[in-house]
Amino acid sequence: MRKISGAVPETIALIRIATSIFFLLFGQYKIFGPEFTHGGFQQYLQGFIQNGAVNFYKPVLANLVLPHAVFFGYLVGVGELLAT
């Protein structure tokens, strides 16, 4: 295997660290802050269903995710924390 030298490995490492910090901060906000899970996620979903979702995805969002928005809001936050 060929070893990469120069600034490329350091740059990739910095980008990975910055991405991990991003996911950590936003995952923490979504789990410990009630603004996202208890209202913000539901409002975002309603707007996305009305304006941006593709037709085959709208019933899934409207009938499965939206009625259980708090659960899926926490699930998104946990997913972001696990991604770090």
C-alpha positions, 0 to 999 in steps of 0.5 A: 500500500502506498503511503500518502505524504504531505498535507493531505492526511492532516487536511483529511483528519481536520475535516473528519474532526470538524465533522465529528464536532458538528454531529456531536453539537447538533446531536446533543442539541436534539437530545437534550434541548426540547426545542427540536424534539417537542415541536421543531421537528414536527414543524419541519416535517409538516413543511417538508410534507407540504412543499418538498417531499416526493409523492411516494414518500409523503404517505410514509412521513405523514402517516408514520413519522409525523404522528410519532415525531417526538420519537423520531426526533430523538432517533435523529439526535441519537443517530447523530451522536452515534455518527461521531 
